[in-house]
Amino acid sequence: MDSKNIQKNAMQKSAEFTFTPPPEAPIFEPTAEEFMDPLGYIAKIRPVAEKTGICKIKPPARWQPPFSLDVDKLKFVPRIQKVNELEAITRLKLLFLEKILKFWELQGSPLKIPMIENKTLDLYCLKFWVDEEGGFENCNNPKKWRKIANTMGYSQSTITMNFLKSNYEKILLPYEIFEKSKADILKTVKKAETKTEIKDENETGKQLFKEISIESITKLRNENVTDEKPHTSIKKAKTGSDIKPDHDSGKIKMDFEEIKRNRELRKLACYGPGPKMPGLNDEEFDITKSRKRPRYDLDPLAIYICAICQKDHRDDLLLICNGCSDTYHTFCLKPPLSVVPDGDWRCPCCIAQEVHKPAEAFGFAQAEREYTLQQFGEMADKFKSDYFGMSGHLVPTNVAEKEFWRIISSVEEDVTVEYGADLHSMDHGSGFPTKSSLNLYPGDQEYVDSGWNLNNLPVLDGSVLRFINADISGMTVPWMYVGMCFSAFCWHNEDHWSYSINYLHWGEAKTWYGVPGNGAELLENAMKAAAPDLFKSQPDLLHQLVTIMNPNILMAAGVPIYRTDQHAGEFVVTFPRAYHAGFNQGYNFAEAVNFAPPDWLKIGRDCIMHYKNLKRFCVFSHDELICKMALEGDRLDLDTALETQKELVHATEEEGRLRALIAKNGLKNVRRTAFELLGDDERLCEICKTTCFLSSLSCEDCKHMACLQHAISEEFCRCALNKKTLFYRYDMDELHIMLQTIDFRVNSFDKWMTETKNILLPTAPDIGRLQKLKLLVDEAEELKIPKCTLLTQLKEEYTKATDNVEPIVIELDDD
């Protein structure tokens, strides 16, 4: 489906709410034996689970870790979520509605949104479908309005069609005309103001304001002149006690830009240089306080000139802007005003400035109060029971799910919830028992040491994140989440496209939606197509974790989506690059962390290239991780060593190619540096924001740094080559030695593994078997083979063979 059809489909679905739950993600129930090896089990289910992006794992019934946080001591400040603002299309509608309301309010005509069929008229959809029909001018027959009414989900009666047409004409058409003509109006006003600059022969470069004497005003009035008057950027000139009769003193020598910047200086320029009349009330004197301004009512000695036509006739139809004090004829405006507005009025320039202010990046505000777990739970339970009119735990999950998506898609609903998200376990402690937990019971030690304890999983043997020295909060150190009904987590995938795992300690269910990694780009394209204006103003919106979209809209665009309900005591695993989103059914407590088995390494490198294109910051250096693993090869199992070898080959080849290109350009300055000792902000590429490790190019003149990929591009600085230095962590010889070391490790490991598998076969010959088993056990120690299933089997077989030999030796001695 192309972008335009995706957008049309999204508009149609947003008009009439429906929700069909996506298909269920797979659920896995490991045996007690399978559950002993977390990474091994996840690798086992991966071929099935990664096709849906997410899966649920139910631990064996006996595995029930205690909740180790002190519920009275945990305090947190939650985020505030206005539920319907989370949805991309609903947010677009709200932003558009805000513009329309502001447009009419600034013109002194506050707008009341009309109702149709007991619903608020969807102005955003109305404009979209009229534009699809070629604009208002082309919607000149009932057939087109019937089609528009139908696509918007309204009845196709004559009354409805006329209602849509008349409200478009009354509310949206003036805004359209304004949008199309604002450039011309701004240009006209700017041109007129340029003409008003008056140069003083003795003060070159100074701009003066021209003051009009009382005699000239009287003369003009007596002649009843209605033709063009002398142009002046002051739309009124004042005479009287504030202006001295001497014309020379009436020349005000001020810097024009300073006057534009300072409202008070502008007033002084208008009123004249002398002191204000004693006893005059400033509030009464301010001409911007009045709206309908016949010239002689307010000040019989002032001239008001229209900023567009530059004439002062028809002063009964001249309006003064509340924002900038410029004056305009009602009939010179586009569209023209039929009546003088009663409320405050702003000119086209001020309206354009207000209506088109760049929208602030959307995000979540923090709540004003701090909660304990008990206080938050009481608030959350009351909210849900009040909302549904029944005890919260009695509300079926499918009912809450449908209601969540109904609220999400409604402009009218104003449901606000709070979410205790991203609570750092380093600050608050973990829900799982750890070595530092207080009051541990004897049976708790099993859970302290368990691989499924989220404090342990990221650093298990076989997880490459254990080679990262720093504690990365949320990635290698768990985050905790305290949810309430309708609190949500928006579409996102994990940093560096790593795996993630979430455990629901207790409480009501958490509903998840997942997209497999191979559908990530489909989701990104579908969301951008459905809400293009939103992504135009904020291109990195999906990285901000603040936007959700109805799964049905995405599924209609071809995005594969699956769902699951996670209950207390269950895990949900997300796979590399899998987008996921969801919401909480009620009060609950969850904990989550990232992990990365060896199969992630290639995906992690792909992610770095993707981040470079997006100019997105990394959480850690991928090259640094690879080199650290290669240097600590004796800690690697065969799978990890093989993946590390592939990554190091790729990194070495690419580094050699780029360094050769830079050397060919004539760079001579080369210096070694320990990048790992620098802060991440001190080794960022100026162009792509990646974290440098193997090398970088720095310029001593402009102080810029770039990765080698961008150092040779036209985007980097053009300073002289002799001002630039190539910094490197390892020279190419060292990288090749590192590669040879990991190659030897892999080959030795592979040879040992093949021989061990052969000797353990039932068909293996008995002659010399004991000696061969001992040789392989010794070789495992020499090679520092990490603990694995194969090594365990080898040692068990060697022990069994040794025990069988001893009785035979004893019998021979007796004979």
C-alpha positions in Angstrom: 0.0 0.0 0.0 1.5 3.4 -1.0 1.8 6.3 1.4 -1.3 8.2 0.2 -3.6 5.1 0.5 -2.1 4.4 4.0 -3.1 8.0 5.0 -6.6 7.7 3.5 -7.1 4.4 5.3 -5.9 5.9 8.6 -8.3 8.8 8.2 -11.2 6.4 7.5 -10.5 4.3 10.5 -10.1 7.3 12.8 -13.6 8.5 11.7 -15.4 5.5 12.9 -13.8 3.6 15.8 -13.5 -0.1 15.6 -10.8 -2.4 17.1 -10.0 -6.0 16.2 -7.4 -7.6 18.4 -4.2 -8.7 16.5 -3.3 -12.5 16.5 -1.7 -13.9 19.7 2.1 -14.1 20.1 3.4 -17.5 21.0 3.6 -18.7 24.7 6.3 -21.0 25.9 6.4 -23.1 29.0 9.9 -24.5 29.7 10.5 -27.6 31.7 12.4 -27.3 35.0 15.5 -28.6 33.1 15.2 -26.2 30.2 14.6 -23.3 32.6 18.0 -23.9 34.1 19.7 -22.2 31.1 18.0 -18.9 30.3 20.1 -17.9 27.2 20.1 -21.5 25.9 16.3 -21.7 26.2 15.8 -18.3 24.5 18.1 -19.4 21.7 16.1 -22.6 21.4 12.7 -20.8 20.9 14.2 -18.0 18.8 13.4 -19.5 15.4 9.7 -19.4 16.3 9.5 -16.4 18.6 11.4 -13.9 16.5 8.8 -14.3 13.7 6.3 -12.5 16.0 8.8 -10.0 17.6 7.6 -10.8 21.1 6.8 -13.9 23.1 5.6 -14.9 26.5 7.5 -17.3 28.8 5.7 -19.0 31.7 8.2 -20.2 34.3 7.7 -23.6 36.0 5.0 -23.3 38.7 7.5 -23.7 41.6 9.6 -20.7 40.4 8.2 -17.8 42.5 10.8 -15.2 43.4 10.0 -13.1 46.5 9.4 -9.3 46.0 12.4 -7.7 47.7 11.6 -4.0 47.7 10.4 -2.3 50.8 7.0 -1.0 49.7 7.0 1.7 52.4 10.3 3.1 51.5 10.0 3.2 47.7 9.0 6.7 46.6 8.8 8.0 43.1 7.4 10.8 41.0 5.4 9.4 38.0 4.9 10.8 34.5 1.6 12.4 33.4 0.1 10.9 30.3 -2.9 12.5 28.5 -4.0 9.3 26.9 -5.5 10.5 23.6 -2.4 12.7 23.0 -0.3 9.6 22.7 -1.9 8.6 19.4 -0.3 10.0 16.3 -3.4 10.9 14.3 -5.4 12.1 17.3 -2.4 14.4 18.2 -2.4 15.8 14.6 -6.2 16.5 15.0 -5.6 18.3 18.3 -2.8 20.4 16.9 -4.9 21.4 13.9 -7.8 22.2 16.1 -5.6 24.3 18.3 -4.5 26.3 15.2 -8.1 26.8 14.0 -9.2 28.0 17.5 -6.3 30.3 17.8 -6.9 31.7 14.3 -10.5 32.7 15.1 -9.7 33.8 18.7 -7.0 36.2 17.5 -9.5 37.8 15.1 -11.9 38.6 17.9 -14.3 35.7 17.1 -13.9 32.8 19.5 -15.0 29.6 17.8 -17.4 27.0 19.2 -16.8 23.7 17.5 -20.2 22.6 16.0 -21.8 19.2 16.8 -23.1 16.7 14.3 -24.9 13.4 15.1 -24.1 13.9 18.8 -20.3 14.2 18.1 -17.9 17.1 17.7 -17.3 17.9 14.0 -13.9 16.5 13.0 -12.5 19.5 11.3 -9.2 17.9 10.5 -10.9 15.0 8.7 -13.3 17.4 7.0 -10.4 19.4 5.6 -8.5 16.3 4.6 -11.4 14.8 2.6 -12.3 18.1 0.9 -8.6 18.4 -0.1 -8.8 14.9 -1.5 -11.7 16.0 -3.7 -9.7 18.9 -5.1 -10.5 21.6 -2.6 -13.6 23.5 -1.7 -13.9 25.1 -5.1 -14.2 21.7 -6.7 -16.8 20.4 -4.2 -19.6 22.0 -6.2 -22.1 19.2 -6.3 -24.0 17.1 -3.8 -22.4 13.9 -5.0 -19.0 15.0 -3.6 -20.4 16.1 -0.3 -22.3 12.8 0.0 -19.0 11.0 -0.5 -17.3 13.2 2.1 -20.1 12.6 4.6 -19.8 8.8 4.0 -16.0 8.6 4.4 -16.3 10.6 7.6 -18.8 8.2 9.0 -21.8 10.5 8.9 -25.2 9.9 7.4 -25.6 11.0 3.8 -28.8 13.1 4.2 -29.2 16.5 2.6 -29.1 18.2 6.1 -25.7 16.5 6.9 -24.2 17.5 3.5 -25.4 21.1 3.8 -24.1 21.2 7.4 -20.6 20.0 6.3 -20.5 22.4 3.4 -21.7 25.5 5.4 -19.3 24.8 8.3 -16.4 24.3 6.0 -17.2 27.6 4.3 -17.7 29.4 7.6 -14.8 27.9 9.7 -12.1 26.4 7.4 -12.4 28.4 4.2 -11.3 31.7 5.8 -8.4 29.9 7.3 -7.5 28.4 3.9 -7.7 31.8 2.2 -5.5 33.3 5.0 -2.9 30.5 4.6 -2.8 31.1 0.8 -2.7 34.9 1.0 -0.5 35.4 4.1 2.7 35.5 2.1 1.3 38.2 -0.1 0.0 40.2 2.9 3.3 39.9 4.7 5.1 41.0 1.5 2.7 44.0 1.0 3.1 45.1 4.6 6.9 44.7 4.6 7.1 46.7 1.3 4.9 49.4 2.7 7.0 49.7 5.9 10.2 49.8 3.8 8.9 52.9 2.0 8.5 54.7 5.3 12.2 54.9 6.1 13.2 58.5 6.0 16.9 59.4 5.8 18.4 62.5 7.4 20.9 64.1 5.2 23.2 64.8 8.1 22.9 61.4 9.7 23.7 58.8 7.1 22.5 55.3 8.0 20.1 56.6 10.8 16.4 55.9 10.3 14.0 58.6 11.5 10.3 58.6 12.4 8.4 61.4 10.6 6.3 63.6 12.9 3.3 65.3 11.3 2.4 68.8 12.5 -1.0 69.9 13.7 -1.2 72.4 10.8 -0.7 69.6 8.2 -3.4 67.5 9.8 -5.9 70.4 9.9 -5.1 71.1 6.2 -5.7 67.5 5.2 -9.0 67.4 7.0 -10.2 70.7 5.6 -9.5 69.5 2.1 -11.2 66.2 2.8 -8.4 64.4 1.1 -9.0 60.7 0.5 -6.1 59.9 -1.8 -2.8 58.5 -0.7 -1.2 60.2 2.2 2.5 60.5 2.9 3.8 57.0 3.9 5.0 56.6 7.4 5.8 53.5 9.5 4.0 55.2 12.4 0.4 54.4 11.8 -0.7 57.4 13.9 1.0 60.7 14.6 0.2 62.7 17.7 0.3 66.4 18.5 -0.6 68.3 21.6 1.1 68.8 24.9 3.4 65.9 24.2 4.8 67.5 21.1 6.7 70.8 21.0 5.9 73.3 18.3 9.5 73.5 17.1 9.7 71.1 14.1 13.5 70.5 14.6 12.9 69.0 18.1 10.3 66.7 16.5 13.0 64.6 14.7 13.6 61.5 16.8 16.9 60.0 16.1 16.5 56.3 17.2 17.8 53.0 16.0 14.9 51.4 14.1 15.7 47.8 15.1 15.9 48.8 18.8 12.4 50.3 18.5 11.1 47.1 16.9 12.5 45.0 19.7 11.2 47.2 22.6 7.5 47.8 22.9 8.0 50.7 25.3 10.4 52.4 22.9 7.8 52.0 20.1 5.2 53.7 22.3 7.6 56.6 23.0 8.2 57.0 19.3 4.5 57.2 18.7 3.7 59.6 21.5 6.6 62.0 20.9 9.9 62.7 22.8 8.6 64.9 25.6 7.3 63.8 29.0 3.8 62.3 29.1 0.9 64.6 30.3 0.9 64.6 34.1 -2.1 62.8 35.5 -3.0 61.0 32.3 -4.0 57.4 32.9 -1.7 55.1 30.8 -4.5 52.5 30.7 -6.9 55.0 29.1 -4.2 56.4 26.8 -3.2 53.0 25.3 -4.8 52.9 21.9 -4.4 49.1 21.7 -7.0 48.7 24.4 -9.8 49.6 22.1 -11.1 47.5 19.2 -13.5 49.5 17.1 -11.5 52.6 16.3 -13.3 55.5 14.5 -10.5 58.1 14.2 -12.1 61.0 16.0 -13.6 58.9 18.9 -10.2 58.2 20.5 -7.9 60.9 19.3 -9.0 63.7 16.9 -5.4 64.5 16.2 -4.3 61.0 15.1 -4.0 59.6 11.6 -4.6 55.9 11.1 -3.3 54.4 7.8 -4.1 50.9 6.6 -1.0 48.8 6.4 -2.1 47.2 3.1 -3.7 50.0 1.0 -1.8 52.8 2.8 -4.9 54.9 2.9 -6.8 56.4 5.9 -10.3 56.6 4.4 -13.2 54.6 5.9 -11.8 55.0 9.4 -15.0 53.4 10.7 -13.7 50.1 9.2 -10.1 50.5 10.4 -9.0 47.9 13.0 -5.9 48.3 15.3 -4.0 45.1 16.0 -3.8 44.2 19.7 -0.4 42.7 19.1 1.6 45.2 17.0 -0.8 48.3 16.9 -0.8 48.3 13.0 -4.1 49.3 11.4 -6.0 47.5 8.7 -9.2 48.0 6.8 -11.7 45.2 7.2 -12.1 45.0 3.5 -8.4 44.9 2.8 -7.9 41.7 4.7 -7.9 38.3 3.0 -10.5 37.0 3.6 -12.3 40.4 4.3 -14.2 40.7 7.5 -17.9 41.4 7.0 -18.3 43.0 10.4 -16.0 44.7 13.0 -15.2 41.9 15.6 -16.3 42.6 19.2 -13.3 40.9 20.9 -9.6 41.3 20.7 -8.3 41.3 17.1 -4.8 40.5 15.7 -3.5 41.5 12.2 -2.5 38.8 9.6 1.2 39.2 10.6 0.5 38.6 14.2 -1.9 35.7 13.4 0.7 34.1 11.2 3.3 34.4 13.9 1.1 32.9 16.5 -0.6 30.2 14.5 2.7 29.0 13.0 4.8 29.0 16.1 6.9 25.7 15.9 5.2 23.1 18.0 7.3 22.1 21.1 8.6 18.5 20.9 5.9 16.3 22.5 6.9 14.7 25.8 5.6 13.7 29.2 5.5 16.1 32.1 6.3 14.9 35.6 3.6 14.8 38.2 3.6 17.4 41.0 3.5 14.9 43.9 5.6 12.0 45.1 4.0 8.7 45.8 4.8 5.6 47.9 3.7 2.3 46.3 0.7 2.1 48.6 -0.4 5.7 47.8 0.0 5.1 44.0 -1.9 1.8 44.3 -4.8 3.4 46.2 -5.1 6.2 43.5 -4.8 3.6 40.6 -7.4 1.2 42.0 -9.9 4.1 42.7 -9.4 5.5 39.2 -10.2 2.1 37.5 -13.2 1.3 39.7 -14.6 4.8 39.2 -14.0 4.6 35.5 -15.7 1.3 34.9 -18.2 1.4 37.7 -17.1 -1.9 39.2 -14.2 -3.4 41.1 -11.1 -3.1 38.9 -10.1 -6.8 38.9 -13.6 -7.7 37.5 -13.0 -5.8 34.3 -12.2 -8.3 31.5 -8.9 -7.6 29.7 -10.6 -7.4 26.3 -13.0 -4.8 27.6 -10.2 -2.6 29.0 -8.2 -3.1 25.7 -11.1 -1.9 23.5 -11.7 1.0 25.8 -8.1 2.0 25.7 -8.0 2.2 21.9 -11.4 4.0 21.9 -10.0 6.8 24.2 -6.7 6.9 22.2 -8.6 7.6 18.9 -11.0 10.3 20.4 -10.3 14.0 20.2 -13.1 14.6 22.8 -11.9 12.2 25.5 -9.8 13.8 28.2 -8.4 10.9 30.2 -5.2 11.6 32.2 -3.2 8.9 34.0 0.1 8.6 35.7 2.9 6.1 35.1 5.9 5.4 37.3 8.2 4.5 34.4 12.0 4.0 34.1 12.7 3.8 37.9 16.4 3.0 38.2 17.1 -0.1 40.3 20.5 1.5 41.2 18.5 4.2 43.0 15.6 2.3 44.4 16.8 -1.3 44.5 15.4 -4.2 42.5 12.2 -6.2 42.9 14.4 -9.4 42.7 16.5 -10.4 45.7 20.1 -9.6 45.3 23.3 -10.1 47.4 22.7 -6.7 48.9 19.0 -7.3 49.8 18.1 -7.2 53.5 16.3 -9.9 55.4 16.9 -12.7 53.0 15.4 -16.1 53.8 17.3 -19.4 53.3 15.1 -20.2 50.2 15.8 -16.8 48.6 19.4 -17.7 47.6 18.1 -19.7 44.7 16.6 -16.5 43.3 19.6 -14.4 44.1 21.7 -16.7 41.9 19.1 -17.5 39.2 19.9 -16.6 35.6 16.3 -15.4 35.2 16.9 -12.8 37.9 17.1 -9.7 35.7 20.1 -8.4 37.6 22.0 -11.5 36.5 20.7 -12.1 32.9 22.6 -9.4 31.1 26.0 -10.6 32.5 25.6 -14.3 32.2 28.2 -16.4 30.4 27.1 -16.1 26.8 25.8 -12.6 27.0 28.1 -10.1 25.3 26.9 -7.2 27.4 29.1 -8.6 30.3 32.1 -7.2 28.4 30.8 -3.6 28.9 32.5 -2.3 32.1 30.0 0.5 32.8 26.6 -0.1 34.4 24.2 1.2 31.7 21.0 2.0 33.5 18.0 0.4 31.7 20.3 -1.7 29.6 22.6 -3.7 31.8 21.0 -2.6 35.0 17.2 -3.1 35.3 14.5 -0.4 35.3 11.2 -0.7 37.1 7.7 0.3 36.1 4.7 1.0 38.3 1.6 1.1 36.1 -2.1 2.0 36.4 -5.0 1.4 34.1 -4.5 3.0 30.6 -0.8 4.0 31.4 1.0 3.2 28.2 4.4 2.5 26.6 4.6 3.7 23.0 6.0 2.1 19.9 9.8 1.7 20.1 12.6 -0.8 19.7 15.4 -1.3 22.1 18.7 0.7 22.1 21.2 -0.9 19.7 18.4 -3.3 18.6 19.2 -5.6 21.5 16.9 -8.2 23.1 14.8 -7.2 26.1 13.1 -9.1 28.8 10.3 -7.9 31.1 9.0 -9.6 34.3 5.7 -8.7 35.9 6.3 -9.1 39.7 2.6 -8.6 40.7 -0.6 -6.8 39.9 -3.0 -6.6 37.0 -2.0 -7.6 33.4 0.1 -5.7 31.0 -1.1 -5.9 27.3 1.7 -6.0 24.7 1.8 -5.5 20.9 4.8 -6.6 18.9 6.2 -6.3 15.4 9.0 -8.7 14.2 12.4 -7.2 13.4 11.9 -7.7 9.7 8.7 -5.6 9.8 10.4 -2.6 11.6 10.7 -0.5 8.4 7.2 -1.4 7.4 6.0 0.1 10.8 8.2 3.2 10.4 7.0 3.9 6.9 3.3 3.2 7.8 3.4 5.6 10.7 5.1 8.3 8.7 2.6 7.8 5.9 -0.4 7.9 8.2 0.7 11.1 10.1 3.2 12.8 7.7 2.8 16.3 9.3 3.8 15.0 12.7 7.0 13.4 11.5 7.8 16.4 9.3 8.0 18.6 12.4 9.8 15.9 14.5 11.7 13.4 12.3 13.0 11.3 15.2 9.6 10.9 16.8 9.8 7.1 17.0 13.0 7.4 19.1 11.3 9.6 21.7 8.9 6.8 23.0 6.0 9.2 23.0 3.8 8.1 20.1 1.4 5.2 19.6 -0.9 4.2 16.7 -3.8 1.8 16.5 -2.5 -1.6 15.5 -5.5 -2.0 13.1 -4.3 1.0 11.1 -0.8 -0.5 10.9 -2.1 -4.0 10.1 -4.1 -2.5 7.2 -0.8 -1.1 5.9 0.7 -4.5 5.9 2.5 -4.4 9.2 2.6 -7.8 11.0 1.4 -7.3 14.6 0.9 -9.7 17.4 -0.4 -9.3 20.9 -0.2 -10.9 24.3 -1.4 -10.4 27.9 1.4 -10.7 30.5 0.1 -11.7 33.9 1.9 -11.7 37.2 4.9 -14.1 37.4 5.4 -14.2 33.6 8.2 -13.0 31.3 7.8 -11.2 27.9 10.9 -11.3 25.6 11.3 -8.9 22.7 13.7 -9.8 19.9 16.2 -7.6 18.0 14.8 -4.6 16.2 11.2 -5.7 17.2 9.0 -2.7 17.7 6.7 -3.1 20.7 4.1 -1.0 22.6 1.3 -1.6 25.1 -0.6 -0.5 28.1 -1.3 -1.6 31.7 -4.7 -3.0 32.6 -4.4 -1.8 36.1 -2.1 -1.3 39.1 1.0 -3.4 38.6 4.8 -3.6 39.1 7.2 -4.7 36.4 11.0 -4.9 35.9 12.9 -4.9 32.6 16.5 -5.1 31.2 18.3 -5.7 27.9 20.6 -8.6 27.0 22.6 -9.7 24.0 23.5 -13.2 23.1 26.2 -13.7 20.4 23.7 -13.8 17.5 23.0 -10.1 18.2 26.5 -8.9 17.3 25.8 -8.6 13.5 22.5 -6.9 14.2 24.2 -4.6 16.6 26.6 -3.5 13.8 23.7 -3.0 11.4 22.1 -0.8 14.0 25.2 1.4 14.3 25.1 2.0 10.6 21.5 2.9 10.9 22.2 5.3 13.8 24.9 7.0 11.7 22.4 7.7 8.9 20.0 9.1 11.4 22.7 11.0 13.3 21.6 9.3 16.5 23.8 9.0 19.6 25.0 5.5 20.6 24.8 4.1 24.1 28.2 2.4 23.8 30.8 1.9 21.1 30.3 -1.4 19.1 33.9 -1.5 18.0 35.1 -1.1 21.6 32.9 -4.0 22.6 34.3 -6.2 19.8 37.9 -5.5 20.6 37.4 -6.1 24.3 35.9 -9.5 23.5 38.7 -10.4 21.2 41.3 -9.4 23.8 39.6 -11.6 26.4 39.1 -14.6 24.1 39.6 -17.2 26.9 36.2 -16.0 28.3 34.4 -16.8 25.0 32.5 -19.9 24.2 32.6 -21.2 20.6 29.5 -19.4 19.4 30.6 -16.1 20.9 34.1 -16.5 19.5 32.8 -17.3 16.0 30.6 -14.2 16.0 33.4 -12.0 17.4 35.7 -13.3 14.7 33.3 -12.3 12.0 32.8 -8.8 13.5 36.5 -8.3 13.9 37.2 -9.3 10.3 34.7 -6.7 9.1 36.0 -4.0 11.4 39.6 -4.6 10.5 38.9 -4.6 6.7 36.8 -1.4 6.9 39.4 0.3 9.1 42.3 -0.6 6.8 40.4 0.7 3.8 39.6 4.1 5.4 43.1 4.6 6.8 44.5 3.9 3.4 42.3 6.5 1.8 43.3 9.1 4.3 47.0 8.3 3.9 46.5 8.6 0.1 45.2 12.1 0.6 48.6 13.0 2.2 47.8 13.1 5.9 51.0 12.8 7.9 50.0 13.6 11.5 49.2 10.3 13.3 48.9 9.7 17.1 47.8 6.9 19.4 45.1 7.6 22.0 43.1 5.6 24.5 39.6 6.4 23.4 38.1 4.3 26.2 39.5 6.8 28.7 37.6 9.7 27.1 34.1 10.6 27.9 31.6 9.7 25.2 30.9 13.4 24.5 34.7 13.8 23.8 34.8 11.2 21.0 31.7 11.9 19.0 31.8 12.3 15.3 30.7 15.8 14.4 28.8 14.5 11.4 27.0 11.3 12.4 27.2 11.5 16.2 28.7 7.9 16.5 31.1 7.1 19.3 34.6 6.7 18.0 37.0 4.0 19.2 39.3 2.5 16.6 40.1 5.9 15.1 39.1 9.5 14.5 40.3 12.6 12.6 40.6 15.8 14.5 41.2 19.4 13.3 43.3 21.6 15.6 41.9 24.8 14.0 38.1 24.3 14.2 38.3 21.7 17.0 36.0 19.3 15.1 36.3 15.5 15.2 34.9 12.9 12.8 34.9 9.2 12.3 37.0 8.1 9.3 33.9 7.5 7.2 32.9 11.2 7.4 36.5 12.6 7.7 36.9 12.0 4.0 33.4 13.3 3.1 32.6 16.9 2.0 30.6 17.4 5.2 33.8 17.6 7.3 35.8 20.8 7.7 37.9 22.2 4.8 40.9 23.3 7.0 44.4 22.6 5.8 45.5 18.9 5.9 48.5 19.7 8.1 46.1 21.0 10.8 44.5 17.5 11.0 45.6 14.5 13.0 44.6 10.9 12.8 44.1 9.4 16.2 44.0 5.6 16.5 43.6 3.1 19.3 45.4 0.2 17.6 47.7 0.2 14.6 46.8 -2.1 11.7 49.5 -4.7 12.7 47.9 -4.9 16.2 44.5 -5.4 14.7 45.7 -8.2 12.5 47.5 -9.9 15.5 44.2 -9.5 17.5 42.4 -11.2 14.5 45.0 -14.0 14.4 44.5 -14.6 18.1 40.8 -15.0 17.8 41.2 -17.2 14.7 43.5 -19.5 16.7 41.0 -19.5 19.5 38.2 -20.5 17.2 40.2 -23.2 15.4 41.5 -24.7 18.7 38.0 -24.6 20.1 36.5 -26.1 17.0 39.1 -28.9 16.9 38.6 -29.7 20.6 34.8 -29.6 20.2 34.9 -32.0 17.2 37.1 -34.5 19.0 35.0 -34.3 22.2 31.8 -35.0 20.3 33.4 -38.0 18.6 34.7 -39.5 21.8 31.3 -39.2 23.4 29.5 -41.1 20.7 28.3 -44.6 21.7 30.1 -46.0 18.7 33.5 -44.6 19.8 36.2 -47.3 20.2 37.1 -48.5 23.7 40.8 -48.9 23.0 42.7 -45.9 24.4 39.4 -44.2 25.2 40.4 -43.3 28.8 43.6 -41.7 27.8 41.8 -39.7 25.1 39.2 -38.5 27.5 41.9 -37.4 29.9 43.8 -35.6 27.1 40.6 -33.7 26.1 39.9 -32.7 29.8 43.5 -31.4 30.1 43.3 -29.6 26.8 40.0 -27.9 27.9 41.8 -26.5 31.0 44.8 -25.4 28.8 42.5 -23.7 26.3 40.4 -22.2 29.2 37.2 -23.6 27.6 34.4 -21.8 29.4 31.8 -23.8 31.3 29.4 -25.4 28.8 27.2 -28.5 28.4 29.8 -30.3 26.2 32.6 -29.8 28.8 30.3 -31.1 31.6 29.5 -34.2 29.6 33.2 -34.8 29.0 34.1 -34.6 32.6 31.2 -36.8 33.6 32.3 -39.5 31.1 35.9 -39.3 32.2 34.9 -39.8 35.8 32.7 -42.7 34.9 35.5 -44.3 32.8 38.0 -43.9 35.7 35.6 -45.5 38.2 35.1 -48.5 35.9 38.9 -49.1 35.5 39.7 -49.3 39.2 37.9 -52.6 40.0 39.6 -54.4 37.1 43.1 -53.3 38.4 42.2 -54.6 41.9 41.1 -58.1 40.5 44.3 -58.5 38.6 46.4 -57.7 41.7 44.5 -60.5 43.7 45.3 -63.1 41.1 
